[in-house]
């Protein structure tokens, strides 16, 4: 039998409308319901201080439907508060429209919404337009093909690494099928001014499992400055991402390619244990220095507890040429434990530079909560850098490093630089109260890099608070400094600390 209904409510509120901040609502609705005919709404009107809406038509999962719903804010937008206190979601809704037409198992469905902003703890999106469409949606089973588009004129993120990739207008598109317990994504994309990405796969609604294939092409200028130097104009990334019902995540077939740089590998986080294995190469090291030629390879591994995995890194090169010096058999190995509370590492460096043996080593150890770099040594021919350093909780050093460099040319080549000359002295790290300080006592008979050179230089200077607000004091002497065709002789500087300033005389 048909059941007729008619309702008129004034000042109605529920816990949900209170949480959303809708205020008192007035409702006027009339229609009928039957098992054969579904719900037929003659009219439905909603009114409040912040929202208004209307609906009319029939929704019949077993027969023909012809229904329309429209909601709109009565002001510029309707603020809605969702989520929880710990993870709030603040929406501003301007308009929402739902249209259903056709037979129950083959209905045409259109949903659109305009939201001036959506904000969470991590991000804020502005000027959002959403549209969903299905040509054959099963209203009863809530299944069928579906496609959608979401655009946002701006997305603000606190993450400085990701934020540049989402600059300007963002457009997301998806096409697939909604099944009883699964969303199948045939194709999806997210694009911005600097990003073109795509994905496909499936998401389980029953247990949260995810299986996605991802690809992305990004403008390298939007990536962190530290890596741009070795990248081409655009960078390509692809991966197969899986998440099982227990929340374990695996990324297989990871591939990153940009010009001469490439990397491949896999990573996983399962049962609070991390596993990663990445190998790569830079086929043209001249991207790091115009004076260098050759290639390097690298391998990174991580294994163990997510909070303290065992780490290993190797960097190899059979042959490099830097400033007319040959670097052969170069090998850097670093092993350790990525435990923030108790870090440990062992670093070894070997090779040959212009016929001179290269050896380097350092050990980072933690004992009784105190960190230290022990046995720091870098030797190349007669050149030698050595010392021991204690580290505080912020890894600020305390200790002395000694320099004995009769010929800096080979060492400069190791750093992919071209320089000549000598240097001897010490670099002493210390603290005055909580402010770190470094004292440099060094001398050189001559030193040059490019068209800049200096002769008979002595430095006896201290830099106070060098990490936050450096202030220099001490003495600098030089017989001459040459830059291009300009020569300055008899340099004699006295640097004096004057509060937070450095005075010259």
DOBAPA-719415 format. One record per residue (C-alpha): residue number from 1; residue in three letters; x, y, z. Coordinates in nm, 2 decimals, padded with zeros to 4 digits. Each point is the difference from the previous one (the first is absolute). Layout:
REM residues N
{rec NUM,ALA,{X,Y,Z}} ...
END
This chain:
REM residues 505
{rec 1,UNK,{00.00,00.00,00.00}} {rec 2,UNK,{00.10,00.36,-00.06}} {rec 3,UNK,{00.10,00.19,00.31}} {rec 4,UNK,{-00.06,00.37,-00.02}} {rec 5,UNK,{00.21,00.24,00.21}} {rec 6,UNK,{-00.01,00.37,00.07}} {rec 7,UNK,{00.23,00.18,00.24}} {rec 8,UNK,{00.05,00.35,00.12}} {rec 9,UNK,{00.28,00.07,00.25}} {rec 10,UNK,{00.11,00.33,00.14}} {rec 11,UNK,{00.33,00.06,00.18}} {rec 12,UNK,{00.11,-00.36,-00.03}} {rec 13,UNK,{00.35,-00.11,00.11}} {rec 14,UNK,{00.18,-00.33,00.03}} {rec 15,UNK,{00.35,-00.09,00.14}} {rec 16,UNK,{00.12,-00.02,-00.36}} {rec 17,UNK,{-00.13,00.34,-00.10}} {rec 18,UNK,{00.14,00.15,00.32}} {rec 19,UNK,{00.34,-00.14,-00.07}} {rec 20,UNK,{-00.01,00.13,-00.35}} {rec 21,UNK,{-00.10,00.35,00.13}} {rec 22,UNK,{-00.32,00.02,-00.21}} {rec 23,UNK,{-00.22,00.16,00.27}} {rec 24,UNK,{-00.38,-00.05,00.03}} {rec 25,UNK,{-00.17,-00.12,-00.32}} {rec 26,UNK,{-00.35,00.02,-00.14}} {rec 27,UNK,{-00.13,-00.29,-00.21}} {rec 28,UNK,{-00.31,-00.04,-00.22}} {rec 29,UNK,{-00.03,-00.33,-00.18}} {rec 30,UNK,{-00.28,-00.22,-00.15}} {rec 31,UNK,{00.00,-00.31,-00.20}} {rec 32,UNK,{-00.06,-00.38,00.01}} {rec 33,UNK,{00.18,-00.33,00.03}} {rec 34,UNK,{-00.07,-00.35,-00.12}} {rec 35,UNK,{00.20,-00.32,-00.05}} {rec 36,UNK,{-00.08,00.01,-00.37}} {rec 37,UNK,{00.02,00.37,-00.07}} {rec 38,UNK,{00.28,00.10,00.23}} {rec 39,UNK,{00.00,00.35,00.14}} {rec 40,UNK,{-00.19,00.27,-00.18}} {rec 41,UNK,{00.06,00.35,00.13}} {rec 42,UNK,{-00.27,00.25,-00.10}} {rec 43,UNK,{00.20,00.28,00.15}} {rec 44,UNK,{00.27,00.05,00.26}} {rec 45,UNK,{00.12,00.34,00.12}} {rec 46,UNK,{00.28,00.06,00.25}} {rec 47,UNK,{00.08,00.35,00.14}} {rec 48,UNK,{00.23,00.13,00.27}} {rec 49,UNK,{00.22,00.30,00.07}} {rec 50,UNK,{00.29,-00.16,-00.18}} {rec 51,UNK,{-00.15,-00.25,-00.25}} {rec 52,UNK,{-00.29,-00.04,-00.23}} {rec 53,UNK,{-00.11,-00.29,-00.23}} {rec 54,UNK,{-00.26,-00.17,-00.19}} {rec 55,UNK,{-00.07,-00.35,-00.13}} {rec 56,UNK,{-00.27,-00.17,-00.22}} {rec 57,UNK,{-00.05,-00.32,-00.20}} {rec 58,UNK,{00.01,-00.37,00.04}} {rec 59,UNK,{00.28,-00.24,00.11}} {rec 60,UNK,{-00.09,-00.36,-00.08}} {rec 61,UNK,{00.28,-00.26,00.01}} {rec 62,UNK,{-00.24,-00.25,-00.16}} {rec 63,UNK,{-00.14,00.22,-00.27}} {rec 64,UNK,{00.02,00.34,-00.16}} {rec 65,UNK,{00.16,00.30,00.18}} {rec 66,UNK,{-00.01,00.37,-00.06}} {rec 67,UNK,{00.13,00.19,00.29}} {rec 68,UNK,{00.18,00.33,00.06}} {rec 69,UNK,{00.15,00.16,00.32}} {rec 70,UNK,{00.15,00.34,00.03}} {rec 71,UNK,{00.16,00.15,00.31}} {rec 72,UNK,{00.16,00.35,00.02}} {rec 73,UNK,{00.14,00.22,00.27}} {rec 74,UNK,{-00.21,00.31,00.07}} {rec 75,UNK,{00.32,00.21,00.03}} {rec 76,UNK,{00.33,-00.01,-00.19}} {rec 77,UNK,{00.06,-00.35,00.14}} {rec 78,UNK,{-00.11,-00.24,00.27}} {rec 79,UNK,{00.27,-00.09,00.26}} {rec 80,UNK,{-00.02,-00.37,00.10}} {rec 81,UNK,{00.21,-00.16,00.27}} {rec 82,UNK,{00.06,-00.37,-00.04}} {rec 83,UNK,{00.26,-00.25,00.12}} {rec 84,UNK,{00.12,-00.01,00.36}} {rec 85,UNK,{00.18,00.24,00.24}} {rec 86,UNK,{00.33,-00.17,-00.08}} {rec 87,UNK,{-00.06,-00.01,-00.38}} {rec 88,UNK,{-00.25,00.27,-00.09}} {rec 89,UNK,{-00.13,00.05,-00.35}} {rec 90,UNK,{-00.14,00.35,-00.06}} {rec 91,UNK,{-00.21,00.04,-00.32}} {rec 92,UNK,{-00.16,00.30,-00.16}} {rec 93,UNK,{-00.29,-00.11,-00.22}} {rec 94,UNK,{-00.15,00.23,-00.26}} {rec 95,UNK,{-00.22,-00.24,-00.20}} {rec 96,UNK,{-00.08,-00.38,-00.03}} {rec 97,UNK,{-00.21,-00.16,-00.28}} {rec 98,UNK,{-00.11,-00.36,-00.04}} {rec 99,UNK,{-00.20,-00.13,-00.30}} {rec 100,UNK,{-00.12,-00.36,-00.06}} {rec 101,UNK,{-00.19,-00.11,-00.31}} {rec 102,UNK,{-00.08,-00.34,-00.17}} {rec 103,UNK,{-00.06,-00.36,00.10}} {rec 104,UNK,{00.12,-00.11,00.34}} {rec 105,UNK,{00.28,-00.22,-00.12}} {rec 106,UNK,{00.10,00.23,-00.29}} {rec 107,UNK,{-00.05,00.34,00.14}} {rec 108,UNK,{00.18,00.31,-00.11}} {rec 109,UNK,{00.16,00.17,00.31}} {rec 110,UNK,{00.15,00.35,00.02}} {rec 111,UNK,{00.14,00.16,00.31}} {rec 112,UNK,{00.17,00.34,00.01}} {rec 113,UNK,{00.12,00.22,00.28}} {rec 114,UNK,{00.17,00.34,00.04}} {rec 115,UNK,{00.22,00.05,00.31}} {rec 116,UNK,{00.19,00.33,00.05}} {rec 117,UNK,{00.24,-00.19,00.24}} {rec 118,UNK,{00.08,-00.32,00.17}} {rec 119,UNK,{00.25,00.00,00.28}} {rec 120,UNK,{00.17,-00.26,00.22}} {rec 121,UNK,{00.29,00.01,00.24}} {rec 122,UNK,{00.24,-00.07,-00.29}} {rec 123,UNK,{-00.14,00.18,-00.30}} {rec 124,UNK,{-00.26,00.26,-00.13}} {rec 125,UNK,{-00.16,-00.02,-00.34}} {rec 126,UNK,{-00.18,00.30,-00.15}} {rec 127,UNK,{-00.26,00.05,-00.28}} {rec 128,UNK,{-00.09,-00.36,-00.03}} {rec 129,UNK,{-00.24,-00.14,-00.27}} {rec 130,UNK,{-00.11,-00.36,00.01}} {rec 131,UNK,{-00.20,-00.20,-00.26}} {rec 132,UNK,{-00.09,-00.37,00.00}} {rec 133,UNK,{-00.18,-00.18,-00.28}} {rec 134,UNK,{-00.13,-00.35,-00.07}} {rec 135,UNK,{-00.19,-00.12,-00.31}} {rec 136,UNK,{-00.12,-00.33,00.15}} {rec 137,UNK,{-00.01,00.02,00.38}} {rec 138,UNK,{-00.18,-00.27,00.20}} {rec 139,UNK,{-00.19,00.19,00.27}} {rec 140,UNK,{-00.09,-00.31,00.20}} {rec 141,UNK,{00.34,-00.16,-00.01}} {rec 142,UNK,{00.19,00.33,00.00}} {rec 143,UNK,{00.23,-00.13,-00.27}} {rec 144,UNK,{00.09,00.10,-00.36}} {rec 145,UNK,{00.24,00.20,-00.22}} {rec 146,UNK,{00.09,00.34,00.13}} {rec 147,UNK,{00.22,00.28,-00.10}} {rec 148,UNK,{00.09,00.33,00.17}} {rec 149,UNK,{00.20,00.32,-00.01}} {rec 150,UNK,{00.12,00.22,00.28}} {rec 151,UNK,{00.17,00.33,-00.05}} {rec 152,UNK,{00.16,00.24,00.25}} {rec 153,UNK,{00.14,00.34,-00.08}} {rec 154,UNK,{00.25,-00.03,00.28}} {rec 155,UNK,{00.13,-00.25,00.25}} {rec 156,UNK,{00.20,00.12,00.30}} {rec 157,UNK,{00.23,-00.24,00.18}} {rec 158,UNK,{00.24,00.03,00.29}} {rec 159,UNK,{00.23,-00.25,-00.17}} {rec 160,UNK,{00.27,00.19,-00.19}} {rec 161,UNK,{00.10,-00.31,-00.20}} {rec 162,UNK,{-00.35,-00.08,-00.14}} {rec 163,UNK,{-00.15,00.35,-00.02}} {rec 164,UNK,{00.18,00.12,-00.32}} {rec 165,UNK,{-00.14,-00.30,-00.19}} {rec 166,UNK,{-00.35,00.12,00.07}} {rec 167,UNK,{00.05,00.36,-00.11}} {rec 168,UNK,{-00.28,00.17,-00.19}} {rec 169,UNK,{-00.33,-00.17,-00.10}} {rec 170,UNK,{-00.03,-00.38,00.08}} {rec 171,UNK,{-00.22,-00.23,-00.20}} {rec 172,UNK,{-00.07,-00.36,00.10}} {rec 173,UNK,{-00.19,-00.24,-00.22}} {rec 174,UNK,{-00.11,-00.36,00.06}} {rec 175,UNK,{-00.20,-00.27,-00.20}} {rec 176,UNK,{-00.09,-00.34,00.12}} {rec 177,UNK,{-00.26,-00.23,00.15}} {rec 178,UNK,{-00.15,-00.01,00.35}} {rec 179,UNK,{-00.08,-00.35,00.11}} {rec 180,UNK,{-00.15,-00.13,00.32}} {rec 181,UNK,{00.33,-00.01,00.19}} {rec 182,UNK,{00.25,00.13,-00.25}} {rec 183,UNK,{00.08,00.31,-00.20}} {rec 184,UNK,{00.17,-00.08,-00.33}} {rec 185,UNK,{00.19,00.29,-00.15}} {rec 186,UNK,{00.05,-00.03,-00.37}} {rec 187,UNK,{00.18,00.33,-00.03}} {rec 188,UNK,{00.07,00.29,00.22}} {rec 189,UNK,{00.22,00.31,-00.01}} {rec 190,UNK,{00.11,00.30,00.20}} {rec 191,UNK,{00.15,00.30,-00.19}} {rec 192,UNK,{00.13,00.34,00.09}} {rec 193,UNK,{00.22,00.26,-00.16}} {rec 194,UNK,{00.31,-00.21,00.07}} {rec 195,UNK,{-00.14,-00.36,00.05}} {rec 196,UNK,{-00.17,-00.25,-00.23}} {rec 197,UNK,{-00.08,-00.33,00.18}} {rec 198,UNK,{-00.21,-00.30,-00.06}} {rec 199,UNK,{-00.12,-00.31,00.18}} {rec 200,UNK,{-00.22,-00.31,-00.03}} {rec 201,UNK,{-00.08,-00.30,00.22}} {rec 202,UNK,{-00.25,-00.09,00.27}} {rec 203,UNK,{-00.10,00.09,00.35}} {rec 204,UNK,{-00.18,-00.25,00.23}} {rec 205,UNK,{-00.29,00.15,00.20}} {rec 206,UNK,{-00.02,-00.31,00.21}} {rec 207,UNK,{00.35,00.00,00.15}} {rec 208,UNK,{00.17,00.31,-00.12}} {rec 209,UNK,{00.25,-00.19,-00.23}} {rec 210,UNK,{00.14,00.21,-00.28}} {rec 211,UNK,{00.17,-00.10,-00.33}} {rec 212,UNK,{00.11,00.29,-00.22}} {rec 213,UNK,{00.24,00.06,-00.28}} {rec 214,UNK,{00.13,00.36,00.01}} {rec 215,UNK,{00.19,00.21,-00.25}} {rec 216,UNK,{00.10,00.37,00.01}} {rec 217,UNK,{00.19,00.25,-00.20}} {rec 218,UNK,{00.10,00.32,00.18}} {rec 219,UNK,{00.19,00.31,-00.09}} {rec 220,UNK,{00.34,-00.04,00.17}} {rec 221,UNK,{-00.01,00.37,00.10}} {rec 222,UNK,{-00.27,-00.09,00.25}} {rec 223,UNK,{00.21,-00.26,00.17}} {rec 224,UNK,{00.23,00.07,00.30}} {rec 225,UNK,{00.29,00.22,-00.09}} {rec 226,UNK,{00.25,-00.25,00.14}} {rec 227,UNK,{-00.08,-00.25,-00.29}} {rec 228,UNK,{-00.07,00.23,-00.29}} {rec 229,UNK,{00.36,00.02,-00.11}} {rec 230,UNK,{00.01,-00.36,-00.12}} {rec 231,UNK,{-00.34,00.00,-00.16}} {rec 232,UNK,{-00.12,00.08,-00.35}} {rec 233,UNK,{-00.29,00.24,-00.07}} {rec 234,UNK,{-00.26,-00.26,00.10}} {rec 235,UNK,{00.01,-00.30,00.23}} {rec 236,UNK,{-00.19,-00.33,-00.04}} {rec 237,UNK,{-00.11,-00.22,00.28}} {rec 238,UNK,{-00.20,-00.33,00.00}} {rec 239,UNK,{-00.08,-00.26,00.26}} {rec 240,UNK,{-00.24,-00.28,00.09}} {rec 241,UNK,{-00.16,00.08,00.34}} {rec 242,UNK,{-00.17,-00.26,00.22}} {rec 243,UNK,{-00.16,00.02,00.34}} {rec 244,UNK,{-00.15,-00.32,00.16}} {rec 245,UNK,{-00.28,-00.03,00.24}} {rec 246,UNK,{00.24,00.02,00.30}} {rec 247,UNK,{00.14,00.34,-00.11}} {rec 248,UNK,{00.33,-00.14,-00.14}} {rec 249,UNK,{00.12,00.21,-00.29}} {rec 250,UNK,{00.23,-00.11,-00.29}} {rec 251,UNK,{00.13,00.20,-00.29}} {rec 252,UNK,{00.14,-00.22,-00.28}} {rec 253,UNK,{00.16,00.09,-00.33}} {rec 254,UNK,{00.09,00.35,00.11}} {rec 255,UNK,{00.18,00.18,-00.28}} {rec 256,UNK,{00.12,00.35,-00.01}} {rec 257,UNK,{00.15,00.14,-00.33}} {rec 258,UNK,{00.12,00.35,-00.08}} {rec 259,UNK,{00.27,00.06,-00.27}} {rec 260,UNK,{00.32,-00.16,00.12}} {rec 261,UNK,{-00.14,-00.10,00.34}} {rec 262,UNK,{-00.19,-00.33,00.06}} {rec 263,UNK,{-00.11,-00.21,00.30}} {rec 264,UNK,{-00.19,-00.32,00.04}} {rec 265,UNK,{-00.11,-00.19,00.30}} {rec 266,UNK,{-00.27,-00.11,00.25}} {rec 267,UNK,{-00.10,00.09,00.35}} {rec 268,UNK,{-00.25,-00.14,00.26}} {rec 269,UNK,{-00.13,00.07,00.35}} {rec 270,UNK,{-00.15,-00.31,00.15}} {rec 271,UNK,{-00.06,-00.10,00.36}} {rec 272,UNK,{00.19,00.32,00.11}} {rec 273,UNK,{00.31,-00.12,-00.20}} {rec 274,UNK,{00.15,00.19,-00.29}} {rec 275,UNK,{00.17,-00.15,-00.30}} {rec 276,UNK,{00.14,00.20,-00.29}} {rec 277,UNK,{00.25,-00.08,-00.28}} {rec 278,UNK,{00.07,00.28,-00.25}} {rec 279,UNK,{00.28,00.01,-00.27}} {rec 280,UNK,{00.08,00.28,-00.24}} {rec 281,UNK,{00.25,00.18,-00.20}} {rec 282,UNK,{00.11,00.35,-00.12}} {rec 283,UNK,{00.13,-00.06,-00.35}} {rec 284,UNK,{00.14,00.35,-00.04}} {rec 285,UNK,{00.18,00.15,00.31}} {rec 286,UNK,{00.07,00.33,-00.19}} {rec 287,UNK,{-00.35,00.10,00.12}} {rec 288,UNK,{00.15,00.04,00.34}} {rec 289,UNK,{00.32,00.17,-00.12}} {rec 290,UNK,{00.10,00.13,-00.34}} {rec 291,UNK,{00.36,-00.11,00.07}} {rec 292,UNK,{-00.10,-00.36,00.05}} {rec 293,UNK,{-00.07,-00.30,-00.23}} {rec 294,UNK,{-00.12,-00.35,00.07}} {rec 295,UNK,{-00.28,-00.19,00.17}} {rec 296,UNK,{-00.09,-00.13,00.34}} {rec 297,UNK,{-00.23,-00.27,00.13}} {rec 298,UNK,{-00.16,-00.03,00.34}} {rec 299,UNK,{-00.20,-00.25,00.21}} {rec 300,UNK,{-00.21,00.06,00.31}} {rec 301,UNK,{-00.14,-00.27,00.23}} {rec 302,UNK,{-00.21,00.02,00.31}} {rec 303,UNK,{-00.12,-00.29,00.21}} {rec 304,UNK,{-00.15,-00.05,00.34}} {rec 305,UNK,{-00.22,00.18,00.25}} {rec 306,UNK,{-00.17,00.31,-00.14}} {rec 307,UNK,{00.14,00.22,00.28}} {rec 308,UNK,{00.36,-00.14,-00.01}} {rec 309,UNK,{00.07,-00.17,-00.33}} {rec 310,UNK,{00.34,-00.13,-00.11}} {rec 311,UNK,{00.13,00.23,-00.28}} {rec 312,UNK,{00.27,-00.04,-00.27}} {rec 313,UNK,{00.11,00.22,-00.28}} {rec 314,UNK,{00.26,-00.05,-00.26}} {rec 315,UNK,{00.12,00.24,-00.27}} {rec 316,UNK,{00.24,-00.13,-00.27}} {rec 317,UNK,{00.18,00.13,-00.31}} {rec 318,UNK,{00.26,-00.18,-00.21}} {rec 319,UNK,{00.14,00.31,-00.15}} {rec 320,UNK,{-00.05,00.38,00.03}} {rec 321,UNK,{00.19,00.28,-00.15}} {rec 322,UNK,{00.01,00.33,00.20}} {rec 323,UNK,{00.21,00.30,-00.09}} {rec 324,UNK,{00.24,-00.22,-00.21}} {rec 325,UNK,{00.04,-00.24,00.30}} {rec 326,UNK,{-00.11,-00.37,-00.03}} {rec 327,UNK,{-00.21,-00.14,00.29}} {rec 328,UNK,{-00.01,-00.38,-00.02}} {rec 329,UNK,{-00.16,-00.27,00.22}} {rec 330,UNK,{-00.20,00.24,00.20}} {rec 331,UNK,{-00.21,-00.17,00.26}} {rec 332,UNK,{-00.20,00.14,00.29}} {rec 333,UNK,{-00.18,-00.23,00.25}} {rec 334,UNK,{-00.21,00.10,00.29}} {rec 335,UNK,{-00.17,-00.24,00.24}} {rec 336,UNK,{-00.19,00.07,00.32}} {rec 337,UNK,{-00.33,00.02,00.18}} {rec 338,UNK,{-00.26,00.26,-00.05}} {rec 339,UNK,{-00.10,00.04,00.36}} {rec 340,UNK,{-00.06,00.36,00.09}} {rec 341,UNK,{00.05,-00.06,00.37}} {rec 342,UNK,{00.32,-00.21,-00.06}} {rec 343,UNK,{00.14,00.05,-00.35}} {rec 344,UNK,{00.30,-00.19,-00.12}} {rec 345,UNK,{00.20,00.00,-00.32}} {rec 346,UNK,{00.33,-00.12,-00.15}} {rec 347,UNK,{00.13,00.18,-00.31}} {rec 348,UNK,{00.28,-00.12,-00.22}} {rec 349,UNK,{00.15,00.17,-00.31}} {rec 350,UNK,{00.26,-00.15,-00.23}} {rec 351,UNK,{00.14,00.07,-00.35}} {rec 352,UNK,{00.29,00.16,-00.19}} {rec 353,UNK,{00.03,00.36,-00.11}} {rec 354,UNK,{00.27,00.09,-00.25}} {rec 355,UNK,{00.20,-00.30,00.10}} {rec 356,UNK,{-00.02,00.08,00.38}} {rec 357,UNK,{-00.19,-00.24,00.23}} {rec 358,UNK,{-00.32,00.13,00.16}} {rec 359,UNK,{-00.12,-00.12,00.34}} {rec 360,UNK,{-00.28,00.14,00.22}} {rec 361,UNK,{-00.18,-00.12,00.30}} {rec 362,UNK,{-00.23,00.11,00.29}} {rec 363,UNK,{-00.21,-00.17,00.26}} {rec 364,UNK,{-00.32,00.15,00.15}} {rec 365,UNK,{-00.06,-00.16,00.33}} {rec 366,UNK,{-00.25,00.05,00.29}} {rec 367,UNK,{00.09,-00.10,00.36}} {rec 368,UNK,{-00.20,00.08,00.31}} {rec 369,UNK,{-00.21,00.24,-00.21}} {rec 370,UNK,{00.31,00.19,-00.12}} {rec 371,UNK,{00.08,00.02,-00.37}} {rec 372,UNK,{00.35,00.04,-00.15}} {rec 373,UNK,{00.18,-00.03,-00.33}} {rec 374,UNK,{00.32,-00.20,00.08}} {rec 375,UNK,{00.31,-00.05,-00.21}} {rec 376,UNK,{-00.09,00.25,-00.28}} {rec 377,UNK,{00.27,-00.03,-00.26}} {rec 378,UNK,{00.04,00.10,-00.37}} {rec 379,UNK,{00.34,-00.06,-00.16}} {rec 380,UNK,{00.10,00.05,-00.36}} {rec 381,UNK,{00.37,-00.02,-00.07}} {rec 382,UNK,{00.16,00.23,00.25}} {rec 383,UNK,{-00.33,00.18,00.08}} {rec 384,UNK,{-00.17,-00.08,00.32}} {rec 385,UNK,{-00.31,00.11,00.19}} {rec 386,UNK,{-00.06,-00.16,00.34}} {rec 387,UNK,{-00.18,00.06,00.33}} {rec 388,UNK,{-00.26,-00.12,00.25}} {rec 389,UNK,{-00.33,00.18,00.07}} {rec 390,UNK,{-00.27,-00.03,00.27}} {rec 391,UNK,{-00.36,00.07,-00.11}} {rec 392,UNK,{-00.28,00.14,00.21}} {rec 393,UNK,{-00.38,-00.09,-00.04}} {rec 394,UNK,{-00.02,00.23,-00.31}} {rec 395,UNK,{00.32,-00.15,-00.15}} {rec 396,UNK,{00.20,00.33,00.07}} {rec 397,UNK,{00.37,-00.10,00.02}} {rec 398,UNK,{00.25,00.06,00.27}} {rec 399,UNK,{00.37,-00.09,-00.07}} {rec 400,UNK,{00.29,00.08,-00.24}} {rec 401,UNK,{00.07,-00.09,-00.36}} {rec 402,UNK,{00.36,00.03,-00.11}} {rec 403,UNK,{00.10,00.09,-00.36}} {rec 404,UNK,{00.33,-00.09,-00.16}} {rec 405,UNK,{-00.04,00.06,-00.37}} {rec 406,UNK,{00.32,00.06,-00.19}} {rec 407,UNK,{-00.17,-00.05,-00.34}} {rec 408,UNK,{-00.38,00.06,-00.01}} {rec 409,UNK,{-00.03,-00.06,-00.37}} {rec 410,UNK,{-00.08,-00.38,00.03}} {rec 411,UNK,{-00.24,00.06,00.29}} {rec 412,UNK,{-00.17,00.27,-00.20}} {rec 413,UNK,{-00.04,-00.25,-00.29}} {rec 414,UNK,{-00.16,-00.24,00.24}} {rec 415,UNK,{-00.26,00.27,00.08}} {rec 416,UNK,{-00.04,00.06,-00.38}} {rec 417,UNK,{00.17,00.33,00.02}} {rec 418,UNK,{00.31,00.15,-00.16}} {rec 419,UNK,{00.24,00.17,00.25}} {rec 420,UNK,{00.37,00.02,00.08}} {rec 421,UNK,{00.21,00.09,00.30}} {rec 422,UNK,{00.05,-00.11,00.36}} {rec 423,UNK,{-00.17,00.05,00.34}} {rec 424,UNK,{00.09,-00.09,00.36}} {rec 425,UNK,{-00.17,00.07,00.33}} {rec 426,UNK,{-00.28,-00.10,00.23}} {rec 427,UNK,{-00.38,00.04,00.02}} {rec 428,UNK,{-00.11,-00.01,00.36}} {rec 429,UNK,{-00.37,-00.03,00.09}} {rec 430,UNK,{-00.13,00.10,00.34}} {rec 431,UNK,{-00.28,00.16,00.19}} {rec 432,UNK,{-00.04,00.32,00.20}} {rec 433,UNK,{-00.30,-00.07,00.21}} {rec 434,UNK,{-00.25,-00.14,-00.24}} {rec 435,UNK,{00.14,00.18,-00.31}} {rec 436,UNK,{00.23,-00.20,-00.22}} {rec 437,UNK,{00.33,00.15,-00.10}} {rec 438,UNK,{00.27,-00.09,-00.25}} {rec 439,UNK,{00.36,00.12,00.00}} {rec 440,UNK,{00.21,-00.02,-00.31}} {rec 441,UNK,{00.38,00.02,00.01}} {rec 442,UNK,{00.14,-00.06,-00.35}} {rec 443,UNK,{00.27,00.12,-00.24}} {rec 444,UNK,{00.09,-00.05,-00.36}} {rec 445,UNK,{00.31,00.10,-00.21}} {rec 446,UNK,{-00.23,00.02,-00.31}} {rec 447,UNK,{-00.34,-00.12,-00.10}} {rec 448,UNK,{-00.20,00.05,-00.32}} {rec 449,UNK,{-00.34,-00.09,-00.15}} {rec 450,UNK,{-00.09,00.12,-00.35}} {rec 451,UNK,{00.12,00.36,-00.04}} {rec 452,UNK,{00.01,00.06,00.38}} {rec 453,UNK,{00.33,-00.05,00.18}} {rec 454,UNK,{00.16,00.10,00.33}} {rec 455,UNK,{00.36,-00.01,00.14}} {rec 456,UNK,{00.14,-00.03,00.35}} {rec 457,UNK,{-00.33,00.00,00.18}} {rec 458,UNK,{-00.05,-00.05,00.37}} {rec 459,UNK,{-00.34,-00.02,00.17}} {rec 460,UNK,{-00.06,00.00,00.38}} {rec 461,UNK,{-00.37,00.06,00.04}} {rec 462,UNK,{-00.30,-00.12,00.20}} {rec 463,UNK,{-00.37,-00.01,-00.12}} {rec 464,UNK,{-00.24,00.02,00.29}} {rec 465,UNK,{-00.35,-00.14,-00.02}} {rec 466,UNK,{00.08,-00.12,-00.35}} {rec 467,UNK,{-00.33,-00.20,-00.05}} {rec 468,UNK,{-00.24,00.28,00.09}} {rec 469,UNK,{00.16,00.35,-00.01}} {rec 470,UNK,{00.37,-00.02,-00.09}} {rec 471,UNK,{00.23,00.27,00.13}} {rec 472,UNK,{00.37,-00.01,-00.10}} {rec 473,UNK,{00.30,00.12,00.20}} {rec 474,UNK,{00.37,-00.04,-00.06}} {rec 475,UNK,{00.28,00.08,-00.24}} {rec 476,UNK,{00.05,-00.06,-00.38}} {rec 477,UNK,{00.33,00.07,-00.17}} {rec 478,UNK,{00.10,-00.04,-00.36}} {rec 479,UNK,{00.29,00.12,-00.21}} {rec 480,UNK,{-00.22,00.02,-00.31}} {rec 481,UNK,{-00.34,-00.11,-00.14}} {rec 482,UNK,{-00.06,-00.01,-00.37}} {rec 483,UNK,{-00.34,-00.01,-00.17}} {rec 484,UNK,{00.02,00.01,-00.38}} {rec 485,UNK,{00.21,00.31,-00.08}} {rec 486,UNK,{-00.05,00.16,00.35}} {rec 487,UNK,{00.28,-00.04,00.25}} {rec 488,UNK,{-00.03,00.11,00.37}} {rec 489,UNK,{00.32,-00.01,00.21}} {rec 490,UNK,{00.08,00.03,00.36}} {rec 491,UNK,{-00.33,-00.12,00.14}} {rec 492,UNK,{-00.03,00.04,00.38}} {rec 493,UNK,{-00.35,-00.03,00.15}} {rec 494,UNK,{-00.08,00.00,00.37}} {rec 495,UNK,{-00.36,-00.12,00.06}} {rec 496,UNK,{-00.16,00.09,00.33}} {rec 497,UNK,{-00.32,-00.12,00.15}} {rec 498,UNK,{-00.24,00.28,00.08}} {rec 499,UNK,{-00.32,-00.16,00.15}} {rec 500,UNK,{-00.17,-00.17,-00.29}} {rec 501,UNK,{00.22,00.18,-00.26}} {rec 502,UNK,{00.35,-00.04,-00.14}} {rec 503,UNK,{00.23,00.31,00.00}} {rec 504,UNK,{00.28,00.05,-00.25}} {rec 505,UNK,{00.33,00.18,00.05}} 
END
